[in-house]
Amino acid sequence: MEINIRATRLEISKNALAQNMAYIRKVSGAQHIFFAVKSNAYGHGLDIVAPAAVNAGADGLAVAIAEEALHLRSLGILAPILILGHTDPRYAQLCADASVITTVPSLAWLQTAVPYLRHGRKKLLVSLALDTGMNRIGIRTKSELTAAIEFLQTNRDVYQWHGLMTHFATADVSETAYFQMQLQRWHALVDDLAQLPPMIHVANSGATLYHTNEVPTDYVRVGSLGYGWEPSGKLITDGHDLQPIGQLYSELSFVKQIPAGEGISYGHAYITQADEWIGTIPMGYGDGLPIQLQGFEVLVGEMRCPIVGEIAMDQLMVRLPHEVPVGTKVTFIGATNNDQIDIWEIAHYCHLEPWNFMNLITSRVPRMLVN
Ligand SMILES: *Cc1c(COP(=O)(O)O)cnc(C)c1O
C-alpha cells in the first residue's frame, strides 16, 4: 500500500487521453492506434498510463524493449503490444508466448532466432522493419526483404508474418525533402510485393499529423500526439485539438522572510536584495527536475515566482512577492484559472524537448489518475 504524504505529484488526465485518441482517429482516419508507452510512458508512468490509454481508446500499445512488453502483460493488459526496438533473437520464444508483435530488423535475425523457437508453441508475430533513412535498424535492400519474406514462409511453423514498417526521421519538420525521399524508398521496397501482412505501419506522430494523406494510416504508431504534444512544438501548424495529459504540481511547504544579503540554498547562487519572502517547495533534482531550471518562474497560486538559488536534491526555493500561506498549490506544468505553464515553456527553458523533460521525472513522484 503506497501512501502519499508529500504534495508533489504528476496528475494524468483520463479525459485528455480520450480526447487525444479521438483526435488522432479523426485527423488520420486510423482504425488501429498503437500508442507508444515506451520509457515509462514518456515519463508519465507506465502502470497508470497503459491501462488508462486502453480505456481511452488506444487499440494497441507500443514499447521499445521486450521487458516493457512483458511488464505490460504482467499488469494484465490483453491489448496487442508491439516492440519497436531491437530484441535479442535468443528471447524470441518469450515474445511469442506473450503474443507480442516483435520488430525484426534483418534476415539474419530470423535465421538466428529459429533454434530458439519451439514448434508447437505460440508462433512469433513478426513485424519486419525497413530502413528507409532513419538508419537505426531495418532491412535496406529489396533482395534481403524478399529473402526474409521467403524465410518467414518456409518457417511458418514458428513464424507468423504480421507486420511491415518503416520509421521517418524528419516527419515533424517543415523541410520535407528527406521525408519524401524516405517515402520513395518505402514505395520502391514495398509496392510490388506479391503479398502484404495485415499490419502496415509507418506513421509516427509527425507523419500522422503532417503527412496524413501521403502515408498509410490504417495503423498509426503515435507517442507525442497521445500525450497531447504537437511534435513540431507548434512550429508547423497550430490550433490542434490536443490536450496535455500530464500536470506536475506541488505546494509550498514552508514560508519565511529573509533579510537582505542572505544567500539561498547551497553555494549561495542567489543573494537576497531586500527583505524577501522565500517559499520552499518539496521537490528537487531527485524528482527529476533539471538543475538548469534555476530562475524559471513557477505558478504559486496564480503568481509567477522565480526559482532562486540552486535546486537541491529534494527541495527548492522560490521568491514570493509577499507572504503566501503554506499549502498554496504550485504548478510546474499545467493550467491555473488565469495562466498556464505548458511543457514547451518549462522544457525549452532548460534546452530540452517535451519528451526529454518528462522522461526525467523520477519514480519518486507519484503518478495519479484524474478526470
Ligand atoms: C517512439 C517511436 C514512435 C512514436 O514516436 P512519436 O514521434 O512520439 O509519435 C513510433 N515509431 C517508432 C519506431 C518509435 O521508436
The ligand as a MOL file (V3000), in Angstrom:
LIG
                    3D

  0  0  0     0  0            999 V3000
M  V30 BEGIN CTAB
M  V30 COUNTS 15 15 0 0 0
M  V30 BEGIN ATOM
M  V30 1 C 8.9960 6.2030 -30.3630 0
M  V30 2 C 8.5750 5.6920 -31.6770 0
M  V30 3 C 7.3470 6.0850 -32.2140 0
M  V30 4 C 6.4630 7.1530 -31.6020 0
M  V30 5 O 7.0520 8.4030 -31.8810 0
M  V30 6 P 6.2650 9.7950 -31.7150 0
M  V30 7 O 7.0560 10.7310 -32.5350 0
M  V30 8 O 6.2980 10.1330 -30.2540 0
M  V30 9 O 4.8970 9.5970 -32.2250 0
M  V30 10 C 6.9380 5.4820 -33.4040 0
M  V30 11 N 7.7240 4.5720 -34.0170 0
M  V30 12 C 8.9240 4.1940 -33.5400 0
M  V30 13 C 9.7310 3.1900 -34.2850 0
M  V30 14 C 9.4050 4.7540 -32.3620 0
M  V30 15 O 10.6010 4.3780 -31.9010 0
M  V30 END ATOM
M  V30 BEGIN BOND
M  V30 1 1 1 2
M  V30 2 1 2 3
M  V30 3 2 2 14
M  V30 4 1 3 4
M  V30 5 2 3 10
M  V30 6 1 4 5
M  V30 7 1 5 6
M  V30 8 2 6 7
M  V30 9 1 6 8
M  V30 10 1 6 9
M  V30 11 1 10 11
M  V30 12 2 11 12
M  V30 13 1 12 13
M  V30 14 1 12 14
M  V30 15 1 14 15
M  V30 END BOND
M  V30 END CTAB
M  END
